């Protein structure tokens, strides 16, 4: 684990590692669409991108490319992947809202859940 941390703290090496991880895992998901391991490696490459010490614009560009371009393409290959990503996004938005209301403000007001469900149904 310390070796991986040392690699991720070097920007040049981390960039190559992240690009290789995204490329190899995308190739795996595209050629083996029913492989859960390949999909988990793809998700792990996004986590690797998060922990890598890269410039903000490079992280945003790679994250946008991965989640905005590659994920929908891979979702057309196997709809399960896109469904999982959509569900994760919904639960992350709900958890962030709960953290703001209960954690930062210190209020126990669950009225925002009504707006969340109303948006989900529309």
ABEGO torsion letter per residue (X at the ends): XAAAAAAAABAAAAAAAAAAAAAAAAAAAAABAABAAAAAAAAAAAAAAAABBBBAAAAAAAAAAAAAAAAAAAAAABAAAAAAAAAAAAAAAAAAAAAAAAAAAGBBBAAAAAAAAAAAAX
